[in-house]
Amino acid sequence: MRQTPERRAHPRSTPRTLSATAPNQLVSWDITYLPTLIRGIYLYLYVFLDVFSRKIVAWQVFEQESQEHASALFKGYVWRAQIAPGELTVHSDNGAPMKGATLIATFEQLGVARSLSRPSVSNDNPYSEALFRTLKYRPENPVEPFHNLVAARAFADPLVRWYNHEHRHSAISFVTPAQRHTSADQQLLDQRHEIYRAARAKHPTRWSRETRNWRRRERVHLNPEKTKKGSIQDF
């Protein structure tokens, strides 16, 4: 009996390190399932997330996974933000809609660079994964099966507005993504620093260590290279 030769595992290199120092430089996007009342039938939430500010810059719910939907949604974002060719990089996982010819052509037409995660490695796209956990498992508003597309969109719209304009994000010093996206966070962080400094000066015995660091984090890394001491990631 002829034996089938063993297939050698090919090493998968880590995606190149990307970073952003301002909004509209680096975007992560993904699609997540939304349940319906019919078993095995799903709706699909598309979300484009600005990695620097954590703001959702484009989103929509559709009835299928489609590169055409993603392309149209992305074009709308680039047009609204007035992003010039060569300014933006888009990162995603290896799903079929992310690698479709239509979407690739859109990126090339708009002068957008693209980056892909390794197959089946969710850690390569951590910002989108974390976002979906926040949106789908919020205790005040858990995701329940939807009757139809209209109901799903009606649910997602206020949820996205809450995330962008009310949610104090722990990774960006407890300001909202919208505030960071417009640089309104700098004044807030400066005010907090002064309040904490004054409180410590008035009651020094209450503070056993330095006050919370309210410094604005000016650079964000995606898939940073590891070093002996950890990683180069600021946060």
C-alpha positions in Angstrom: 0.0 0.0 0.0 1.4 3.4 -1.0 1.9 5.8 1.9 1.0 9.4 1.5 4.0 11.6 2.3 3.7 13.7 5.4 2.9 17.4 4.7 5.4 19.7 6.3 4.1 22.6 8.3 5.1 25.9 6.7 6.1 28.6 9.2 3.8 31.6 9.3 5.6 34.8 9.8 4.1 37.4 12.1 2.5 40.4 10.3 4.7 43.4 10.1 4.5 45.8 12.9 2.3 48.8 12.2 1.8 52.0 14.2 -0.3 55.1 14.2 0.3 58.5 15.7 -3.0 60.1 14.6 -6.5 59.1 13.4 -7.0 57.8 9.9 -3.5 56.3 9.6 -4.3 52.7 10.6 -7.7 50.9 10.5 -8.6 47.4 11.6 -11.8 45.8 10.3 -13.7 42.6 10.7 -17.1 41.0 10.4 -19.0 39.3 13.3 -22.1 37.1 13.3 -25.4 38.3 14.7 -28.0 35.5 15.6 -31.5 35.5 14.1 -34.6 33.6 15.3 -34.0 31.0 12.6 -31.4 28.4 13.7 -28.3 28.5 11.5 -29.2 31.8 9.8 -27.1 34.8 10.7 -26.8 38.5 10.0 -23.3 40.1 9.7 -22.0 43.2 11.4 -19.2 44.9 9.5 -17.0 47.3 11.6 -14.0 49.5 10.6 -12.2 50.7 13.7 -9.5 53.4 13.9 -6.7 51.8 15.8 -5.3 55.1 17.2 -8.5 56.5 18.6 -10.5 53.3 18.9 -13.4 55.1 17.1 -15.8 53.1 14.9 -15.4 55.0 11.6 -17.7 52.8 9.5 -20.2 50.1 10.2 -23.3 48.4 8.9 -25.3 45.1 9.2 -25.9 43.0 6.1 -27.5 39.7 5.3 -24.3 38.1 3.9 -20.6 38.3 4.0 -19.6 40.2 0.8 -16.5 42.0 -0.4 -18.8 44.3 -2.3 -20.5 45.4 0.9 -17.1 46.0 2.5 -15.8 47.9 -0.4 -18.8 50.3 -0.5 -18.6 50.8 3.2 -14.9 51.5 3.1 -15.2 53.9 0.2 -17.8 55.9 2.2 -15.4 56.2 5.1 -12.4 57.3 3.0 -14.6 60.0 1.3 -16.0 61.4 4.5 -12.6 61.5 6.2 -11.0 62.9 3.0 -8.0 60.5 3.2 -5.4 61.0 0.5 -3.6 58.1 -1.2 -0.7 56.8 0.8 -2.0 57.9 4.2 -3.9 54.8 5.4 -3.2 51.1 6.1 -6.0 48.7 6.7 -5.5 45.5 8.7 -7.9 42.5 8.8 -7.9 38.7 9.2 -7.8 36.2 6.4 -11.5 35.8 5.7 -12.7 35.4 2.2 -14.3 38.9 2.0 -11.0 40.4 3.2 -9.1 38.9 0.3 -11.6 39.3 -2.5 -10.6 40.9 -5.8 -13.2 43.7 -5.6 -11.9 44.9 -2.2 -8.3 44.6 -3.2 -9.0 46.7 -6.3 -10.7 49.3 -4.1 -7.7 49.6 -1.9 -5.4 50.0 -4.9 -7.7 52.6 -6.4 -7.7 54.6 -3.2 -4.0 54.2 -2.6 -4.5 52.2 0.7 -2.0 49.7 1.9 -3.4 46.5 3.4 -2.2 44.0 6.0 -3.5 40.5 6.8 -3.4 38.4 9.9 -2.0 34.9 9.8 -4.7 32.2 9.1 -6.6 31.2 12.3 -4.5 33.6 14.5 -7.0 35.9 16.2 -4.3 37.6 18.2 -3.1 39.2 15.0 -6.2 41.3 14.9 -6.6 42.2 18.6 -8.4 45.6 18.3 -11.3 44.3 16.3 -11.6 41.2 18.5 -11.7 43.4 21.7 -14.2 45.7 20.1 -16.6 42.9 19.3 -16.4 41.6 22.9 -17.3 45.0 24.2 -20.2 45.4 21.8 -21.7 41.9 22.0 -21.2 41.2 25.7 -22.2 44.5 27.3 -24.3 43.5 30.3 -26.8 46.4 29.9 -27.5 45.5 26.3 -26.8 41.9 25.4 -27.1 40.6 21.9 -30.3 38.6 21.4 -31.6 36.9 18.3 -33.1 39.4 15.8 -36.3 39.1 13.8 -34.9 40.7 10.7 -32.2 43.0 9.2 -34.1 46.2 10.2 -34.2 45.1 13.9 -30.5 44.3 13.8 -29.6 47.7 12.4 -31.9 49.4 14.9 -30.0 47.6 17.7 -26.6 48.4 16.3 -27.0 52.1 15.7 -27.4 53.3 19.3 -24.8 50.7 20.4 -22.2 52.2 18.1 -23.1 55.8 19.2 -22.7 54.7 22.8 -19.3 53.2 22.1 -18.0 56.2 20.2 -19.5 59.0 22.3 -20.1 57.7 25.9 -17.9 54.7 26.5 -14.8 55.7 28.6 -12.2 53.4 27.0 -9.7 52.0 29.5 -6.9 51.7 26.9 -7.1 55.4 26.0 -7.1 56.8 29.6 -10.8 56.7 30.1 -11.9 59.2 27.4 -14.3 58.4 24.6 -13.1 57.3 21.2 -14.7 60.3 19.7 -12.9 62.6 22.0 -9.5 61.0 21.1 -10.4 61.1 17.4 -10.8 64.9 17.5 -7.9 65.5 20.0 -10.4 66.8 22.5 -9.0 64.3 25.0 -5.8 66.3 25.5 -7.6 69.0 27.5 -9.5 66.5 29.6 -6.3 64.6 30.5 -4.5 67.8 31.4 -7.4 68.8 33.7 -7.4 65.3 35.4 -3.6 65.6 35.9 -4.1 69.0 37.7 -6.9 67.7 39.8 -4.9 64.7 41.0 -1.8 66.8 41.5 -3.7 69.3 43.7 -5.4 66.5 45.7 -2.0 65.0 46.5 -0.6 68.3 47.5 -3.5 68.9 49.8 -3.5 65.4 51.4 -0.1 63.9 50.8 -0.6 61.2 53.4 -3.4 59.7 51.4 -1.1 58.8 48.5 1.4 56.0 48.9 2.7 56.3 45.4 2.5 58.5 42.3 -0.9 59.5 41.1 -2.4 58.0 38.0 -0.5 58.8 34.8 -2.8 60.9 32.6 -0.2 61.4 29.9 -1.7 61.1 26.4 -0.4 58.1 24.6 0.9 59.4 21.3 1.6 56.1 19.4 -0.3 52.9 19.1 1.3 49.7 17.7 -0.4 46.7 16.0 1.5 43.4 16.2 4.6 44.9 17.7 7.9 43.0 17.6 8.8 41.2 20.8 11.9 42.2 22.8 13.7 40.6 25.7 11.8 42.9 28.1 8.4 42.4 26.5 7.2 44.4 23.5 7.5 47.8 22.0 3.8 48.3 22.3 2.8 51.5 24.2 -0.6 50.1 24.9 
